[in-house]
Amino acid sequence: MRDSHSIIAARVGERLKTLRGELTQAEFARQLGISQAQYNRYETGKRLAPDSILLKVAGLKGISPREVVWGEGPAGGEGAAPDYVQAVARLVGLLDPDSLEDLYYFLRQKTQHLSRRRREQLQSAQAALETLRRRAR
């Protein structure tokens, strides 16, 4: 099961790909002032794009940062968002601007917490591997 951080990163990545349009990743990354490799991590959902990148995308596309993340609603047809995503999108559509901002900061804090937890898990796994390597000698 995917954690909420990877789900959010994947959603933002899908939006970035849509907003990139016909530009190559390298061209879009150059407009954002980052490397193509870094942009690729954001678009593929391997990393959650930071606020600074979302703000730059919003500026380039002439839309609000909210639209960068949420879009205008889930698309229908092939590749449509799963039902639960559509349900969440409908709920989000009911929120007033202050509540949307509260939700954004909550999700941001949650993803930062999950990111820290994953780093701790990775460090623990690396320590276990190192112990295994020493024993194998």
Secondary structure as UniProt FT lines:
FT   HELIX           4..20
FT   TURN            21..22
FT   HELIX           25..32
FT   HELIX           36..43
FT   TURN            44..45
FT   HELIX           51..61
FT   HELIX           65..70
FT   TURN            71..72
FT   TURN            78..79
FT   HELIX           83..94
FT   HELIX           97..136
//
